[in-house]
Each structure stands twice: as structure tokens, then as C-alpha cells.
Amino acid sequence: MDLRSLVPGTAGLAGVAADALVLVVAGGQAQTLEPPLAALLSESVKAGDFEFKAGRTLYLHRPAGLKAPRLVLAAAADASPKAFKAAVAAALSALKPLGVRHAAVALAAAPLGEAGVLDDRHAEVLALAVSEATYLYRHTKPSAGDGSKLQKVSLVSDKATANAIKKGLVRGQAIGEGVTLARECANRPGNHATPTFLAEQAQALAAQYGFKVEVLGRKEVEKLGMGAFIGVAQGSEEPLRFIVLRYEGAPRASAPLVLVGKGITFDSGGISIKPAAEMDEMKFDMSGAASVLGTFRAIGEIGPKVNVVGLIAACENLPSGRSIKPGDVLRSMAGHTIEVLNTDAEGRLVLCDALTYAERFKPAAVVDIATLTGACVIALGAQRSGLFCPDDELAAKLLQAGESALDPAWRMPMDDEYDEGLKSNFADMANVGPRAGGAITAAMFLKRFTKAYRWAHLDIAGTAWKGGAAKGATGRPVALLTHFVLSHTR
């Protein structure tokens, strides 16, 4: 997609040459506009065809006085990046069935040219809105067609903000490509997106951007003593893969950020098998791993001055004669024994060994990302990811990254008392606690393996994909993670 800043000539918005002009109207009344647009907007409101209500759009064909043959009016609640993105998304939806190849987008929140109306954040979210609107899954659905005809989008700005707009577009496009990669990986069915497939994606990223990559198989993982990870994987015919990606944008002496992704490429629940209804959605259980790959795609494009390590523990969780059983005891890489009370609580088992492996990098901070618990979906729904972090400063950085990226999280409690639920009579700990507070006890389990560094856990079970008619991966939290990485740039 060709994304660029456009500074209008003397004819202003009326003279913008594009297949369509999208005018985002922010606030509850018409703002100062050029006569052709002001008249069109006023007439549309007077006729009842358009309202200053967020989400409303109006398409006008061959509007008088405009060079662009199509005009879309899109109402936004205000001029914030969040409201702007929602309005642009609505406008692009209105243009989708048409033959528009070049769309120009302008914000009518104040007189054109007034400093501070548009900034790099608007440009970033525009790029993300375009990426979301033009994404089409086709890998196993050739009948999906060729998708959107849109090839170019311009954001109308003035000379004073043009440079900031360009930077925002570059950043937004990079994040958009990362989100798309994460969505593409997660949307593929389990017989396509295997642990080996995830390893191949990591190797392709390494070849494209110069990352270092290492892929460990069963023998190497056994040598490391990753008994919890192996226990989950042993019920499947698909070989496990432990993937290590390294981006070196800062001096070697600079401690890296480590991103740890849960990569369960299909989760049946194992012997504690899930109900059949909606089990197909368990192909999305590797969305944490997909978000790590997507974030590496984004930082590969941006090139920030920071060191980042990505760890992905990838396998399937299936029932067979070799599967772990309720009551089995596993020994983790850290040497702790774990009584498996529920084989469907497998994500924390693969993550605990990955978190122990992370110690060798002497990290500045570690963030694990996982579709870990249904309890988090009940607590937070699909709007915010669950953030569990005992470190106030690290939690604040992640929360701010989420707000900046419009990919928000919500901090959950981690009181010591919750840890009591993991006691076992037969091992150092159980892999599940009581049903109440299940997302918290899952985080408390992981915390036991993170004493060597600053750590946070993102439970994305409610945000990584949508169900129903809109079923598909969202690519979250690639945007949050990318902003988090960028906040550490030297």
C-alpha cells in the first residue's frame, strides 16, 4: 500500500486529485471549510442525510465543485486519534465495494493548516485503519477473490506537519504489516500452521531483516531439561519447536527486552478434552507466538536502537496414548515439579520453561503473551488485554504503550494470597488453582519462574481473535508490543 502525506495546492481540498476524498468531520458542528465542501456538508445536514454522530457516513457521487469524483463524509466524536481511526474505518467500509484506487483523507476539526490538529498519531492510526480494511484471508479460501482495489491513501496535511505525518505513516505501516503477519499466521488452520510452520516464519523474518534465529527440536529441548514443555507436546505427532529470534539494534552490552509467545498451534485440551462447540477456534491458541512474529516484523521495518529477543514455545496439545494425564507430575527446566491437575491448562506449562530459558539473556524486562485463560475473557471481555505485573514501573510502560497504540490493556491484581491456590500434596505446585480468579492464579503460576528479572504477563484470550460472523484473528497485541519496544529506544 502506498501511504503518503499530501499538502493541497492553492485550490485546497476542492482541488485534491484522488478517486475519492474522505472528509472526517470531528465534533458536533460544521467547522470552517472551503465553500464547495462547506455547502455540501451544510446541505447534507439540513436534508437529514448526515449527522454529527460518531459512526455516521454519507457517500456523495460527483459532488459539485470538487475534483475528486467521490466524497465520503465521516463523523468522528472528536479529533482524537481513536475517534479519527474509527471514522476512517467507517469511510473505507463505504468505499470498499467501489473501484477506488486512491483515497485522500482530510480532518475537518479546525481550519485547514492550523497547527496541532493532525500529528504523527493520526497518521499512524490511518495506516492501521487502511491495513485492517484491506486485509483478506485467502490462503485456504481461493474463492475469497482479490480483495480491495485500494492501492494508495494520502493524508492531507499542511507544510508544518508534513514531516511528522510522514514519520507516523511509516511507523503505522510497519505496525500494520506486523499485525497482518500475526493475523495471517493465526488464521491458518492447525494442519497448516504447525510448530514447524512457525519456525519457518521466524527463519523467513531472519533472512529478510538480518535477525539471528535458532530453532530447537526435541533433542535440544530435552537436553535443556524442559520437562513441562515436553509433557504438553508428547501427545502429538507434530514435532515441537522452540524458536529463538534476536534483533540487535543496540550495543551488545545493552540488556535486551524479551518477548515470550505461547505457541500452541492447536489446543484440544488434551486428556481434559474441551467441548466440541467452537473447538475449531483453538487454532488461535498460538496467537501469542503470532504476536511475537508480528512485532519482529514491525521492528524489522522500523529499525529501533534497542535489543529484542523473541522466544516461542510451539507444539500441539492433543490426546493420545502418550499424552500427559491428570495427576501426572512434570519437572520443569527450573527444577520445580508440577502436578498436572488439568491438561487443558497447558499454556502455562510451555511458558514456564520458556521463561526460565529467558534468564540467560540477562534481560532488561520479559513480557510473555498468551491466550491463557477463559477467565480473563469473562473478566475483561474483548476490549482490553489482561496485564499482570508485580513491577509498577514496567506495568505503567506497558499500559502507556497500549493507550498510545489504541491496543489497551488493564492491570489485574497479583496479591500473594492468590498463590495459595497452587499448593499440591504431590509436587512443588499444581498447574491450576480454584476456578474463581483463574486468570490470576495462572499468572501467579508463571510468576514463580520469573524471580531473576522484571516480568509482565499479557493474557490475550479475549482480544486475540473474534468469533461469530466476524471470526478471525485481530493481530493484537502487536501494536502494544511495538510501542513498548519503541519506548526503550536509545
N, C-alpha and C positions, 0 to 999 in steps of 0.2 A: 504494500500500500504506500502510495506517495503522499506524505503528510508534510505540509509546509505552511509558513506564515505568509499572509497576503496583506500588503499595505495598499489600500484602494487609491486610485488616482483622483484627479480633480472632480470626476463625476460621482465620487463616493460610492456607497453601496449600490446605488442605481446602475452604476457602470461596471459592476463586477461581472466578469465573463466566466460563467460556470453553467453547467447543466441545471443546477438548482441552487438557490440561495436559501439557507436556513437562518431564520431570524429568531433567536432566543429572546423572548420578552420577559424580563425579570421584574417582579414587583406587582403591585395591584393597580397600576395605571400606566397609560402610554407615556413613554419618555420622549425626549427630543429626538426627532428623526428627520431625515430629508423629506421634502414634500411628497414624492411618489409613495414612499413607504408609510409616512405618517397618514396619508389619505387612505391607503389600503387598510391599515390597521384600524383606523377610526371607523371606516365603513363596515368592516367585518364585525367589530364590537357592537356597533349600532344595530346591525341586522340580526344580532344574536348568533352569528356563526362562530364567534370566537370569544372566549372568556379568559380573564386573567386568573386562571385556576391551574395550579400545577398539574401537568399531565395532558392538558388540552393542546391539540394541534389543529391547524387548518391548512389545507393544501389549495393553492391558487395556481391555475394554469394560464400561461401567457399574461401575467399581470401588467397592467398599463404602466409605462414609464420605466420599466426595469429591463436591463439587457438579458438577465437570466430568464429563460423561458418558464421556469417553475419557481414558486415561492412556498416555503413552509413556515408558518408562524407556530412557534412552540412556547408555551407558557412555563415559566420557572417560578418557584416560590420566592426566590431571592437570587442574588448574584453570586452566591457561594459556589465553589467547585462542585459540591454534591448536587445542588439543585440544577446547575448548568449541565452536568453529566446526564441527569435524568431527563432533562428537556431534549438534549441532543439525541439520546437513545430513542425517545418517542418520535422525533422528527425523522430519524433514519428508518424507523419502522414504517412510517408513512411513505417513504421514498423507495422502500425495498422492492415492491413489485414493478417499479418503473425502470426505464432504461437509463438511469442516471449514472454517469461515469465520473463526473467531477462535481462535488458539492462544496460550496463555500459557506462557512458558518460564522455568524456575527452575533455579538451580545448587545442587546439594546437596553442596558441597565442605566446608562447615562449618556450624555453626548459623546459621539464617537471621537476618540482622541483624548478623553480625559484620563489622566494617569491613574493607575491603580485599579481600573475596572477589570482588565484582563491581566493575568500573570501566568507564570510557568505552571501553576497548579491547574488552571483551566485548560492549558494546552495538554498537560499530561492526561487529564480525565477525558478530554476529547479523543485522544489517541486510544484510550482504553475502551471508550464507547464504540468507536469505529471497529476495533478488534472484536469486541463482543458481537456487534451487529453483523459482521461479515463472516464469522466462524461457521463452518458447516462440516459436520462429521460425515465422511464419505468412505472410510476405509473398508467397512464391511457392508456398505449400503450404496452401491453404484447408482441406484435409482434416485438418489438424493439430488442428482443434477450437478450443475456447475456453480451454483450459489450466486452471491451478489455480483452485479455488474460494476459496482463501485470500485474505481481504481485510484482516485485522487480526492483528497479532502484538504481544503485550505481554511485556516483560521484567520479571520480578518482582524487586524490589529493596527496600531499606529507605529510610527518610527521609534518612538520612545520605548515601546515594549516588545519590539520585533525580536531582539536578541534573546530576551527571556522566554518568549514564546517558542523560539526555535529549540532552546535547551529543554523546555518542557515537553515538546513534541518528541524529541529524541529519547528522553527518559521514558515517556509514556509508550512509545512504540516498542522500546526494549522490554518493558514490563509486559506489554500486550503479547509480544512473541513468547515470553516465558509462560504467561497464562495459557496461551494457545497450546504450547507443548504439554503443559500439565493436563489440560483438558483432553488432548488427543491421546495421551498415554492412559488416562483413567477411563476414557470412554471405550477403549478397545476391550472386547470380551476376554475372559480369562484364558481361552485357548489361543489367544494371540498375544496378550500382554502377560507373558510368563516372566519369572525371575531372570531368565536368560535375555528376554527382550529388554528389560530394564537395564541390564548390564550393557547391552548393545547401544542403547540410547546414551548412556554415560560415556561409552567409548567414542560415539559419534560426536558428542559435545567436546570431548577432549581433543579430538582431531581437528575440529572446526575452530576452537578458541585457544588451543595450546594449554589446556589443563593437564595436570598429571592424573592418571587414573590407574587403579588397581582393582582387579576382580578376583575375589577369593572363592574357592569352591569348598566342597565338603571336607576334603582332607586338611586344607589350611585352617578351616574353622574348627575342626576337631583338635588340631594342634594348639590352637589358642585357648581351648577349653570352654568354648561357647555352648555349654550343655543345654541351656534354656532355649536358645535359637534352634539348635539341632533337634530338640524334643518336639518343637512345633512342626518342623519340616519333615520329620521322618515318616509321616503318614502319606506323603505324596510321591508320585513317580517323577515329578518335575524336580530337577536338582536345585538346591538353594544357591543363592549368590549373595555375597557380602561385598558391597561396592564402596570404594573409597575414591572420591573426587577431590582434587586440590587446585584451588585458584590462588596464585601468588601475585598479588598486586602491590605488596609492601615488602620491605626488607625481611629476610628470614627470621630475624630476631623479634619481629613483631608477632605477638601471640595471635593465633587465628580465632575467628568465630567458627564454631562447629554446628552444622545443621544436621540433625539425625531424623531420617524419614522411615516411618513404618511402611514396609513393602509387602504386605500380604496380598498377593495378586488374585487370590480367591479365598474367601473365608466361609466354609460350610459350618463352622463351629466345631468341627472335629467330632469326637465321640459324643460330646454335648451338643448334638446337631441342632441347627436353627430350624424354625418352621419353614415350610416350603414357600409361603407367600413372601414375595419381594426378596427372596434369597438371591435372585439374579443381580440385585444391586450390590452384592458383596464383591463384585469385580472392582468396585470403587474403594475397597479396603486398602489399596495401595496409594491412595491419594496423598498421603504424607510424603511418600517416596517421589511421587509425581511432582509435588510442590518443590522438593529439593532440586530435581532436574530443571524445573521451570525457572527457579531462582538462579541457578547457574547459567541458564540461557540468557537471562536478563543481565547479570553482571558481566557475562562474556561480551555482550554488546556495549555496555556502559564503560567497563574497564576501571572500576574504582580502586583507589590506593588502599587496599585492605587485603588481608589473607583470609581465605574462607576454605573450610573443609566440609565436604558433604559425605555423610555415611548413610548407606541404605542397606537394611537387612531385609532381603527379599526371599519369600518362599510362599507355598500354599499351605492352607490348614484344612486337611481332608481326613475323613475316617477310613481306616483300613486296618488290616491285621497288625500293622506296625505302629499305629497311632498311639500317642500317649493317652492314658486313661485317667479318669478322675481318681484321685488317691495316689497317683504316681508322684515320685519325688525326683526333681531335676537338680543338678548342680550348675550354677551359673559360672560365668567367666571370673566373677569376683570371688568365687568360692562359697557363696551362700547357697544353702539348699532351699528349694521351693516346693511346697506341696501343691500339686495341681488339683484344685477342687472343681474347677470348671475349665474344660479345654477350649471353650469359646472366649476365654479371657487370655487369648494368645498374643495379642499385640504387645502387652507389657513384657511378655517373656522374650520376644525377639529384641525389643528395645533395651531391656536391661543389660544384655550383653553388648549391644552397640554403644550404650552409654559408658560401660566400663572400658571399651576399646578407645573411646574418645579421650581418656586420660592421657594417653601417650603424646598427644599434641600440645599438652600444657596450655589449654585454651583460655582465651580471654572470657569466653562465655559459651555455653552449649544450649541450643534450643532444639527440643525434639518436637516433631509434628506428626500427629497420628489421628486417624479416625478411631478413637479408642473406646468410647463408651456411649451406649444409647442413653445413659443417664444424663449426659451433657446435652443431648438433644432435648430431653424433657425440661432441663433447667433453662436453656438459653434459646431454644428454637433454632431457626436458620439464619438469624441476623448477625449474631456475634459468635466468634470462636471463644472457647473457654481457655483462659490463661491461668496457669498455676505456677507461681513463682515465689519462693521464700525471700528473694532479694528485691527490696523496694526500688532500688535504682534501675536494675535490669527490667523489672516489671514496667516501670514508668517509660523506659525507652521503647519497649515493645508496644505498649498502649499508644504512645505518641505515633509510632510508625504506622499502626493500624488506622489511626484517625487521619493522618496525612495521606495515606493510600486509599482512603474510603473502603478499607478492609478491616473493620473494627473487631476488637476482642473485649472480653470482660474478665476482670480479675476475680478469681474464686478463692475461697478460704483454704488454708492448709494448717489448721490448728493441730498441734501434736496429738490431741485426743483422738483424731481420726485414724491415727496409725494403729490404735489398739485393735481395730477390726481385722488386722492381718496376722494375728497370732495363730500359730499352729502347734498341735501336740506332737507332730511327727517331722517337722522341718523348721528351719530358721524363720520361715514365713509362709503364709498361704498366698496363692495368686489372686484371690478375691476376698473381699470382706462382705459385710451385710449389704443388702440391696439398697437401703437408704444411704444417700451420699456416695453412690457408686463411682461417680466421676472423680470425687475427691480421694477415695481410698485407692483408686487406680493411680492417681498422681502421687500419693504417699508411697505406694509400692516403688514407683520409679525413683522417687527422692532418695531411697535407701542406696541407690547406686551412683549418686552424684555428689558425694561428700568432698571430692577432690577439686571441685570447680564451681563457678557460678552457673546456675542452671534454670531453665524455664521449660514448661511443657505447654504445648498448644493442642487442645482437644478439638479437632475439626469435624467431628462426626456429624454435626448439624449443618455445617457450611460448605463441605467439600463437594456435595452434589445435590441436585434437585430430583424429586420423584414425580410421579404422576405424568400428566401430559407433557410437562417440560423436562422429563427425565434426562439427566446428563450432568457431566462434571462441570463445576464452576471455575476451577483453576485457583481457588483460594487455598492457602493464603500467600500466593506468590508475591502479590503486591506488598503486603505487610512485610514479608521477609526481605524483599528487595530494599524497601525503605529502611528497615532495620540495619541491613548491611551498609547502606549508603550513609547512615548516621554515624558510622565508625570510620569513615574515610578520613585519611590523614590530610 
